[in-house]
């Protein structure tokens, strides 16, 4: 949820307003953040967000 809020904050065309409460798991929230990135920055932004998420998860799990 925090990442989706960060992406929304970077989109000047959006009004500042609180994000709705979402009862969803981390996989869905990751997808939502990636789709938001795509809407604001195109297909490449979607891929970049998914790569960022993958790197974060690999680091968290200490994968090499």
PDB file with SEQRES, HELIX, SHEET and CRYST1 records, atoms N, CA, C and O in Angstrom:
SEQRES   1 A   64  UNK UNK UNK UNK UNK UNK UNK UNK UNK UNK UNK UNK UNK          
SEQRES   2 A   64  UNK UNK UNK UNK UNK UNK UNK UNK UNK UNK UNK UNK UNK          
SEQRES   3 A   64  UNK UNK UNK UNK UNK UNK UNK UNK UNK UNK UNK UNK UNK          
SEQRES   4 A   64  UNK UNK UNK UNK UNK UNK UNK UNK UNK UNK UNK UNK UNK          
SEQRES   5 A   64  UNK UNK UNK UNK UNK UNK UNK UNK UNK UNK UNK UNK              
HELIX    1 AA1 UNK A    2  UNK A    9  1                                   8    
HELIX    2 AA2 UNK A   26  UNK A   41  1                                  16    
HELIX    3 AA3 UNK A   43  UNK A   60  1                                  18    
CRYST1    1.000    1.000    1.000  90.00  90.00  90.00 P 1           1          
ATOM      1  N   UNK A   1       0.826  -1.191   0.000  1.00  0.00           N  
ATOM      2  CA  UNK A   1       0.000   0.000   0.000  1.00  0.00           C  
ATOM      3  C   UNK A   1       0.868   1.251   0.000  1.00  0.00           C  
ATOM      4  O   UNK A   1       0.542   2.231  -0.669  1.00  0.00           O  
ATOM      5  N   UNK A   2       1.963   1.224   0.740  1.00  0.00           N  
ATOM      6  CA  UNK A   2       2.828   2.393   0.813  1.00  0.00           C  
ATOM      7  C   UNK A   2       3.405   2.732  -0.558  1.00  0.00           C  
ATOM      8  O   UNK A   2       3.487   3.905  -0.922  1.00  0.00           O  
ATOM      9  N   UNK A   3       3.807   1.715  -1.321  1.00  0.00           N  
ATOM     10  CA  UNK A   3       4.384   1.973  -2.641  1.00  0.00           C  
ATOM     11  C   UNK A   3       3.337   2.574  -3.579  1.00  0.00           C  
ATOM     12  O   UNK A   3       3.648   3.486  -4.345  1.00  0.00           O  
ATOM     13  N   UNK A   4       2.123   2.083  -3.529  1.00  0.00           N  
ATOM     14  CA  UNK A   4       1.058   2.645  -4.358  1.00  0.00           C  
ATOM     15  C   UNK A   4       0.840   4.120  -4.000  1.00  0.00           C  
ATOM     16  O   UNK A   4       0.607   4.943  -4.885  1.00  0.00           O  
ATOM     17  N   UNK A   5       0.914   4.447  -2.738  1.00  0.00           N  
ATOM     18  CA  UNK A   5       0.756   5.844  -2.312  1.00  0.00           C  
ATOM     19  C   UNK A   5       1.921   6.694  -2.813  1.00  0.00           C  
ATOM     20  O   UNK A   5       1.720   7.845  -3.201  1.00  0.00           O  
ATOM     21  N   UNK A   6       3.148   6.138  -2.811  1.00  0.00           N  
ATOM     22  CA  UNK A   6       4.306   6.861  -3.331  1.00  0.00           C  
ATOM     23  C   UNK A   6       4.127   7.168  -4.816  1.00  0.00           C  
ATOM     24  O   UNK A   6       4.395   8.285  -5.261  1.00  0.00           O  
ATOM     25  N   UNK A   7       3.674   6.175  -5.580  1.00  0.00           N  
ATOM     26  CA  UNK A   7       3.467   6.369  -7.013  1.00  0.00           C  
ATOM     27  C   UNK A   7       2.403   7.424  -7.249  1.00  0.00           C  
ATOM     28  O   UNK A   7       2.567   8.288  -8.110  1.00  0.00           O  
ATOM     29  N   UNK A   8       1.324   7.365  -6.501  1.00  0.00           N  
ATOM     30  CA  UNK A   8       0.249   8.351  -6.646  1.00  0.00           C  
ATOM     31  C   UNK A   8       0.739   9.756  -6.303  1.00  0.00           C  
ATOM     32  O   UNK A   8       0.336  10.726  -6.944  1.00  0.00           O  
ATOM     33  N   UNK A   9       1.593   9.867  -5.312  1.00  0.00           N  
ATOM     34  CA  UNK A   9       2.115  11.172  -4.913  1.00  0.00           C  
ATOM     35  C   UNK A   9       2.994  11.789  -5.999  1.00  0.00           C  
ATOM     36  O   UNK A   9       3.122  13.011  -6.078  1.00  0.00           O  
ATOM     37  N   UNK A  10       3.601  10.944  -6.837  1.00  0.00           N  
ATOM     38  CA  UNK A  10       4.450  11.420  -7.921  1.00  0.00           C  
ATOM     39  C   UNK A  10       3.647  11.820  -9.160  1.00  0.00           C  
ATOM     40  O   UNK A  10       4.220  12.325 -10.125  1.00  0.00           O  
ATOM     41  N   UNK A  11       2.353  11.605  -9.150  1.00  0.00           N  
ATOM     42  CA  UNK A  11       1.506  11.925 -10.297  1.00  0.00           C  
ATOM     43  C   UNK A  11       0.832  13.269 -10.066  1.00  0.00           C  
ATOM     44  O   UNK A  11      -0.158  13.344  -9.339  1.00  0.00           O  
ATOM     45  N   UNK A  12       1.348  14.325 -10.669  1.00  0.00           N  
ATOM     46  CA  UNK A  12       0.806  15.664 -10.401  1.00  0.00           C  
ATOM     47  C   UNK A  12      -0.638  15.846 -10.850  1.00  0.00           C  
ATOM     48  O   UNK A  12      -1.315  16.762 -10.383  1.00  0.00           O  
ATOM     49  N   UNK A  13      -1.114  15.002 -11.733  1.00  0.00           N  
ATOM     50  CA  UNK A  13      -2.482  15.160 -12.216  1.00  0.00           C  
ATOM     51  C   UNK A  13      -3.521  14.667 -11.214  1.00  0.00           C  
ATOM     52  O   UNK A  13      -4.714  14.899 -11.405  1.00  0.00           O  
ATOM     53  N   UNK A  14      -3.095  14.000 -10.162  1.00  0.00           N  
ATOM     54  CA  UNK A  14      -4.037  13.512  -9.151  1.00  0.00           C  
ATOM     55  C   UNK A  14      -4.209  14.540  -8.044  1.00  0.00           C  
ATOM     56  O   UNK A  14      -3.267  15.243  -7.676  1.00  0.00           O  
ATOM     57  N   UNK A  15      -5.412  14.616  -7.526  1.00  0.00           N  
ATOM     58  CA  UNK A  15      -5.664  15.443  -6.353  1.00  0.00           C  
ATOM     59  C   UNK A  15      -5.085  14.741  -5.132  1.00  0.00           C  
ATOM     60  O   UNK A  15      -5.057  13.512  -5.068  1.00  0.00           O  
ATOM     61  N   UNK A  16      -4.632  15.516  -4.183  1.00  0.00           N  
ATOM     62  CA  UNK A  16      -4.161  14.934  -2.929  1.00  0.00           C  
ATOM     63  C   UNK A  16      -5.377  14.517  -2.117  1.00  0.00           C  
ATOM     64  O   UNK A  16      -6.214  15.349  -1.766  1.00  0.00           O  
ATOM     65  N   UNK A  17      -5.469  13.256  -1.829  1.00  0.00           N  
ATOM     66  CA  UNK A  17      -6.575  12.746  -1.015  1.00  0.00           C  
ATOM     67  C   UNK A  17      -6.124  11.437  -0.393  1.00  0.00           C  
ATOM     68  O   UNK A  17      -5.244  10.765  -0.931  1.00  0.00           O  
ATOM     69  N   UNK A  18      -6.708  11.074   0.719  1.00  0.00           N  
ATOM     70  CA  UNK A  18      -6.301   9.822   1.366  1.00  0.00           C  
ATOM     71  C   UNK A  18      -6.671   8.625   0.504  1.00  0.00           C  
ATOM     72  O   UNK A  18      -7.708   8.611  -0.160  1.00  0.00           O  
ATOM     73  N   UNK A  19      -5.805   7.627   0.528  1.00  0.00           N  
ATOM     74  CA  UNK A  19      -6.072   6.397  -0.228  1.00  0.00           C  
ATOM     75  C   UNK A  19      -7.151   5.594   0.489  1.00  0.00           C  
ATOM     76  O   UNK A  19      -7.189   5.569   1.719  1.00  0.00           O  
ATOM     77  N   UNK A  20      -8.021   4.942  -0.262  1.00  0.00           N  
ATOM     78  CA  UNK A  20      -9.035   4.107   0.381  1.00  0.00           C  
ATOM     79  C   UNK A  20      -8.397   2.897   1.036  1.00  0.00           C  
ATOM     80  O   UNK A  20      -7.354   2.415   0.594  1.00  0.00           O  
ATOM     81  N   UNK A  21      -9.017   2.419   2.070  1.00  0.00           N  
ATOM     82  CA  UNK A  21      -8.522   1.212   2.735  1.00  0.00           C  
ATOM     83  C   UNK A  21      -8.748   0.031   1.805  1.00  0.00           C  
ATOM     84  O   UNK A  21      -9.838  -0.147   1.261  1.00  0.00           O  
ATOM     85  N   UNK A  22      -7.717  -0.764   1.631  1.00  0.00           N  
ATOM     86  CA  UNK A  22      -7.800  -1.925   0.749  1.00  0.00           C  
ATOM     87  C   UNK A  22      -7.512  -3.170   1.573  1.00  0.00           C  
ATOM     88  O   UNK A  22      -6.449  -3.297   2.180  1.00  0.00           O  
ATOM     89  N   UNK A  23      -8.462  -4.076   1.587  1.00  0.00           N  
ATOM     90  CA  UNK A  23      -8.270  -5.346   2.285  1.00  0.00           C  
ATOM     91  C   UNK A  23      -7.752  -6.341   1.259  1.00  0.00           C  
ATOM     92  O   UNK A  23      -8.523  -7.092   0.660  1.00  0.00           O  
ATOM     93  N   UNK A  24      -6.446  -6.340   1.064  1.00  0.00           N  
ATOM     94  CA  UNK A  24      -5.843  -7.216   0.072  1.00  0.00           C  
ATOM     95  C   UNK A  24      -4.476  -7.659   0.567  1.00  0.00           C  
ATOM     96  O   UNK A  24      -3.874  -7.030   1.436  1.00  0.00           O  
ATOM     97  N   UNK A  25      -4.011  -8.736   0.004  1.00  0.00           N  
ATOM     98  CA  UNK A  25      -2.704  -9.243   0.364  1.00  0.00           C  
ATOM     99  C   UNK A  25      -1.599  -8.520  -0.386  1.00  0.00           C  
ATOM    100  O   UNK A  25      -1.873  -7.719  -1.280  1.00  0.00           O  
ATOM    101  N   UNK A  26      -0.359  -8.797  -0.029  1.00  0.00           N  
ATOM    102  CA  UNK A  26       0.771  -8.102  -0.638  1.00  0.00           C  
ATOM    103  C   UNK A  26       0.909  -8.345  -2.138  1.00  0.00           C  
ATOM    104  O   UNK A  26       1.365  -7.454  -2.855  1.00  0.00           O  
ATOM    105  N   UNK A  27       0.535  -9.508  -2.628  1.00  0.00           N  
ATOM    106  CA  UNK A  27       0.647  -9.771  -4.070  1.00  0.00           C  
ATOM    107  C   UNK A  27      -0.279  -8.835  -4.851  1.00  0.00           C  
ATOM    108  O   UNK A  27       0.120  -8.264  -5.866  1.00  0.00           O  
ATOM    109  N   UNK A  28      -1.501  -8.684  -4.377  1.00  0.00           N  
ATOM    110  CA  UNK A  28      -2.440  -7.796  -5.058  1.00  0.00           C  
ATOM    111  C   UNK A  28      -1.978  -6.345  -4.959  1.00  0.00           C  
ATOM    112  O   UNK A  28      -2.084  -5.596  -5.930  1.00  0.00           O  
ATOM    113  N   UNK A  29      -1.476  -5.948  -3.813  1.00  0.00           N  
ATOM    114  CA  UNK A  29      -1.011  -4.574  -3.654  1.00  0.00           C  
ATOM    115  C   UNK A  29       0.193  -4.294  -4.547  1.00  0.00           C  
ATOM    116  O   UNK A  29       0.325  -3.191  -5.078  1.00  0.00           O  
ATOM    117  N   UNK A  30       1.076  -5.283  -4.719  1.00  0.00           N  
ATOM    118  CA  UNK A  30       2.190  -5.128  -5.642  1.00  0.00           C  
ATOM    119  C   UNK A  30       1.709  -4.934  -7.070  1.00  0.00           C  
ATOM    120  O   UNK A  30       2.235  -4.098  -7.804  1.00  0.00           O  
ATOM    121  N   UNK A  31       0.711  -5.707  -7.458  1.00  0.00           N  
ATOM    122  CA  UNK A  31       0.132  -5.569  -8.797  1.00  0.00           C  
ATOM    123  C   UNK A  31      -0.501  -4.194  -8.966  1.00  0.00           C  
ATOM    124  O   UNK A  31      -0.337  -3.555 -10.005  1.00  0.00           O  
ATOM    125  N   UNK A  32      -1.222  -3.742  -7.951  1.00  0.00           N  
ATOM    126  CA  UNK A  32      -1.863  -2.427  -8.020  1.00  0.00           C  
ATOM    127  C   UNK A  32      -0.808  -1.338  -8.191  1.00  0.00           C  
ATOM    128  O   UNK A  32      -0.974  -0.435  -9.011  1.00  0.00           O  
ATOM    129  N   UNK A  33       0.271  -1.418  -7.424  1.00  0.00           N  
ATOM    130  CA  UNK A  33       1.342  -0.422  -7.550  1.00  0.00           C  
ATOM    131  C   UNK A  33       1.934  -0.441  -8.955  1.00  0.00           C  
ATOM    132  O   UNK A  33       2.199   0.614  -9.530  1.00  0.00           O  
ATOM    133  N   UNK A  34       2.143  -1.635  -9.512  1.00  0.00           N  
ATOM    134  CA  UNK A  34       2.705  -1.743 -10.857  1.00  0.00           C  
ATOM    135  C   UNK A  34       1.742  -1.182 -11.905  1.00  0.00           C  
ATOM    136  O   UNK A  34       2.172  -0.508 -12.840  1.00  0.00           O  
ATOM    137  N   UNK A  35       0.455  -1.452 -11.758  1.00  0.00           N  
ATOM    138  CA  UNK A  35      -0.531  -0.932 -12.709  1.00  0.00           C  
ATOM    139  C   UNK A  35      -0.637   0.589 -12.608  1.00  0.00           C  
ATOM    140  O   UNK A  35      -0.815   1.270 -13.618  1.00  0.00           O  
ATOM    141  N   UNK A  36      -0.529   1.118 -11.390  1.00  0.00           N  
ATOM    142  CA  UNK A  36      -0.534   2.568 -11.232  1.00  0.00           C  
ATOM    143  C   UNK A  36       0.669   3.172 -11.942  1.00  0.00           C  
ATOM    144  O   UNK A  36       0.549   4.185 -12.631  1.00  0.00           O  
ATOM    145  N   UNK A  37       1.827   2.547 -11.772  1.00  0.00           N  
ATOM    146  CA  UNK A  37       3.033   3.026 -12.449  1.00  0.00           C  
ATOM    147  C   UNK A  37       2.824   3.018 -13.961  1.00  0.00           C  
ATOM    148  O   UNK A  37       3.235   3.952 -14.650  1.00  0.00           O  
ATOM    149  N   UNK A  38       2.191   1.975 -14.474  1.00  0.00           N  
ATOM    150  CA  UNK A  38       1.927   1.878 -15.910  1.00  0.00           C  
ATOM    151  C   UNK A  38       0.990   2.997 -16.376  1.00  0.00           C  
ATOM    152  O   UNK A  38       1.226   3.611 -17.416  1.00  0.00           O  
ATOM    153  N   UNK A  39      -0.046   3.257 -15.625  1.00  0.00           N  
ATOM    154  CA  UNK A  39      -0.994   4.307 -15.997  1.00  0.00           C  
ATOM    155  C   UNK A  39      -0.314   5.671 -16.076  1.00  0.00           C  
ATOM    156  O   UNK A  39      -0.640   6.476 -16.948  1.00  0.00           O  
ATOM    157  N   UNK A  40       0.620   5.932 -15.181  1.00  0.00           N  
ATOM    158  CA  UNK A  40       1.268   7.238 -15.125  1.00  0.00           C  
ATOM    159  C   UNK A  40       2.520   7.316 -15.992  1.00  0.00           C  
ATOM    160  O   UNK A  40       2.917   8.403 -16.412  1.00  0.00           O  
ATOM    161  N   UNK A  41       3.154   6.152 -16.266  1.00  0.00           N  
ATOM    162  CA  UNK A  41       4.434   6.200 -16.975  1.00  0.00           C  
ATOM    163  C   UNK A  41       4.577   5.252 -18.141  1.00  0.00           C  
ATOM    164  O   UNK A  41       5.647   5.181 -18.746  1.00  0.00           O  
ATOM    165  N   UNK A  42       3.536   4.524 -18.474  1.00  0.00           N  
ATOM    166  CA  UNK A  42       3.598   3.624 -19.614  1.00  0.00           C  
ATOM    167  C   UNK A  42       4.064   2.218 -19.241  1.00  0.00           C  
ATOM    168  O   UNK A  42       4.333   1.909 -18.080  1.00  0.00           O  
ATOM    169  N   UNK A  43       4.147   1.384 -20.271  1.00  0.00           N  
ATOM    170  CA  UNK A  43       4.486  -0.027 -20.088  1.00  0.00           C  
ATOM    171  C   UNK A  43       5.866  -0.204 -19.451  1.00  0.00           C  
ATOM    172  O   UNK A  43       6.064  -1.102 -18.633  1.00  0.00           O  
ATOM    173  N   UNK A  44       6.802   0.640 -19.822  1.00  0.00           N  
ATOM    174  CA  UNK A  44       8.148   0.544 -19.232  1.00  0.00           C  
ATOM    175  C   UNK A  44       8.109   0.799 -17.729  1.00  0.00           C  
ATOM    176  O   UNK A  44       8.855   0.170 -16.979  1.00  0.00           O  
ATOM    177  N   UNK A  45       7.264   1.699 -17.286  1.00  0.00           N  
ATOM    178  CA  UNK A  45       7.146   1.990 -15.855  1.00  0.00           C  
ATOM    179  C   UNK A  45       6.598   0.776 -15.105  1.00  0.00           C  
ATOM    180  O   UNK A  45       6.993   0.512 -13.969  1.00  0.00           O  
ATOM    181  N   UNK A  46       5.676   0.032 -15.750  1.00  0.00           N  
ATOM    182  CA  UNK A  46       5.158  -1.195 -15.149  1.00  0.00           C  
ATOM    183  C   UNK A  46       6.303  -2.189 -14.935  1.00  0.00           C  
ATOM    184  O   UNK A  46       6.458  -2.751 -13.851  1.00  0.00           O  
ATOM    185  N   UNK A  47       7.099  -2.394 -15.984  1.00  0.00           N  
ATOM    186  CA  UNK A  47       8.222  -3.334 -15.895  1.00  0.00           C  
ATOM    187  C   UNK A  47       9.238  -2.895 -14.853  1.00  0.00           C  
ATOM    188  O   UNK A  47       9.745  -3.716 -14.089  1.00  0.00           O  
ATOM    189  N   UNK A  48       9.535  -1.604 -14.822  1.00  0.00           N  
ATOM    190  CA  UNK A  48      10.487  -1.087 -13.834  1.00  0.00           C  
ATOM    191  C   UNK A  48       9.983  -1.307 -12.407  1.00  0.00           C  
ATOM    192  O   UNK A  48      10.759  -1.667 -11.522  1.00  0.00           O  
ATOM    193  N   UNK A  49       8.689  -1.092 -12.184  1.00  0.00           N  
ATOM    194  CA  UNK A  49       8.125  -1.295 -10.848  1.00  0.00           C  
ATOM    195  C   UNK A  49       8.187  -2.761 -10.456  1.00  0.00           C  
ATOM    196  O   UNK A  49       8.525  -3.081  -9.317  1.00  0.00           O  
ATOM    197  N   UNK A  50       7.867  -3.654 -11.376  1.00  0.00           N  
ATOM    198  CA  UNK A  50       7.937  -5.091 -11.077  1.00  0.00           C  
ATOM    199  C   UNK A  50       9.381  -5.514 -10.806  1.00  0.00           C  
ATOM    200  O   UNK A  50       9.625  -6.341  -9.928  1.00  0.00           O  
ATOM    201  N   UNK A  51      10.331  -4.962 -11.542  1.00  0.00           N  
ATOM    202  CA  UNK A  51      11.743  -5.264 -11.287  1.00  0.00           C  
ATOM    203  C   UNK A  51      12.164  -4.742  -9.907  1.00  0.00           C  
ATOM    204  O   UNK A  51      12.910  -5.408  -9.189  1.00  0.00           O  
ATOM    205  N   UNK A  52      11.684  -3.553  -9.544  1.00  0.00           N  
ATOM    206  CA  UNK A  52      11.993  -2.996  -8.226  1.00  0.00           C  
ATOM    207  C   UNK A  52      11.429  -3.897  -7.137  1.00  0.00           C  
ATOM    208  O   UNK A  52      12.089  -4.154  -6.131  1.00  0.00           O  
ATOM    209  N   UNK A  53      10.208  -4.373  -7.343  1.00  0.00           N  
ATOM    210  CA  UNK A  53       9.589  -5.273  -6.372  1.00  0.00           C  
ATOM    211  C   UNK A  53      10.363  -6.590  -6.278  1.00  0.00           C  
ATOM    212  O   UNK A  53      10.567  -7.113  -5.183  1.00  0.00           O  
ATOM    213  N   UNK A  54      10.787  -7.118  -7.410  1.00  0.00           N  
ATOM    214  CA  UNK A  54      11.547  -8.372  -7.425  1.00  0.00           C  
ATOM    215  C   UNK A  54      12.864  -8.222  -6.681  1.00  0.00           C  
ATOM    216  O   UNK A  54      13.253  -9.095  -5.905  1.00  0.00           O  
ATOM    217  N   UNK A  55      13.548  -7.110  -6.924  1.00  0.00           N  
ATOM    218  CA  UNK A  55      14.823  -6.866  -6.245  1.00  0.00           C  
ATOM    219  C   UNK A  55      14.617  -6.734  -4.739  1.00  0.00           C  
ATOM    220  O   UNK A  55      15.408  -7.253  -3.952  1.00  0.00           O  
ATOM    221  N   UNK A  56      13.551  -6.039  -4.340  1.00  0.00           N  
ATOM    222  CA  UNK A  56      13.252  -5.883  -2.915  1.00  0.00           C  
ATOM    223  C   UNK A  56      13.012  -7.244  -2.266  1.00  0.00           C  
ATOM    224  O   UNK A  56      13.537  -7.522  -1.188  1.00  0.00           O  
ATOM    225  N   UNK A  57      12.213  -8.098  -2.929  1.00  0.00           N  
ATOM    226  CA  UNK A  57      11.906  -9.400  -2.384  1.00  0.00           C  
ATOM    227  C   UNK A  57      13.147 -10.290  -2.324  1.00  0.00           C  
ATOM    228  O   UNK A  57      13.356 -10.991  -1.334  1.00  0.00           O  
ATOM    229  N   UNK A  58      13.961 -10.269  -3.360  1.00  0.00           N  
ATOM    230  CA  UNK A  58      15.202 -11.063  -3.369  1.00  0.00           C  
ATOM    231  C   UNK A  58      16.121 -10.629  -2.238  1.00  0.00           C  
ATOM    232  O   UNK A  58      16.742 -11.461  -1.577  1.00  0.00           O  
ATOM    233  N   UNK A  59      16.205  -9.314  -2.017  1.00  0.00           N  
ATOM    234  CA  UNK A  59      17.031  -8.811  -0.921  1.00  0.00           C  
ATOM    235  C   UNK A  59      16.472  -9.229   0.435  1.00  0.00           C  
ATOM    236  O   UNK A  59      17.219  -9.639   1.324  1.00  0.00           O  
ATOM    237  N   UNK A  60      15.169  -9.125   0.586  1.00  0.00           N  
ATOM    238  CA  UNK A  60      14.514  -9.514   1.841  1.00  0.00           C  
ATOM    239  C   UNK A  60      14.755 -10.986   2.167  1.00  0.00           C  
ATOM    240  O   UNK A  60      14.985 -11.349   3.320  1.00  0.00           O  
ATOM    241  N   UNK A  61      14.700 -11.817   1.147  1.00  0.00           N  
ATOM    242  CA  UNK A  61      14.881 -13.265   1.341  1.00  0.00           C  
ATOM    243  C   UNK A  61      16.336 -13.704   1.239  1.00  0.00           C  
ATOM    244  O   UNK A  61      16.634 -14.896   1.318  1.00  0.00           O  
ATOM    245  N   UNK A  62      17.239 -12.748   1.064  1.00  0.00           N  
ATOM    246  CA  UNK A  62      18.677 -13.004   0.934  1.00  0.00           C  
ATOM    247  C   UNK A  62      18.965 -14.010  -0.179  1.00  0.00           C  
ATOM    248  O   UNK A  62      19.735 -14.954  -0.002  1.00  0.00           O  
ATOM    249  N   UNK A  63      18.337 -13.789  -1.313  1.00  0.00           N  
ATOM    250  CA  UNK A  63      18.565 -14.632  -2.501  1.00  0.00           C  
ATOM    251  C   UNK A  63      19.663 -14.001  -3.346  1.00  0.00           C  
ATOM    252  O   UNK A  63      19.763 -12.778  -3.447  1.00  0.00           O  
ATOM    253  N   UNK A  64      20.466 -14.833  -3.937  1.00  0.00           N  
ATOM    254  CA  UNK A  64      21.535 -14.311  -4.816  1.00  0.00           C  
ATOM    255  C   UNK A  64      21.317 -14.715  -6.238  1.00  0.00           C  
ATOM    256  O   UNK A  64      22.115 -14.366  -7.108  1.00  0.00           O  
TER     257      UNK A  64                                                      
END                                                                             
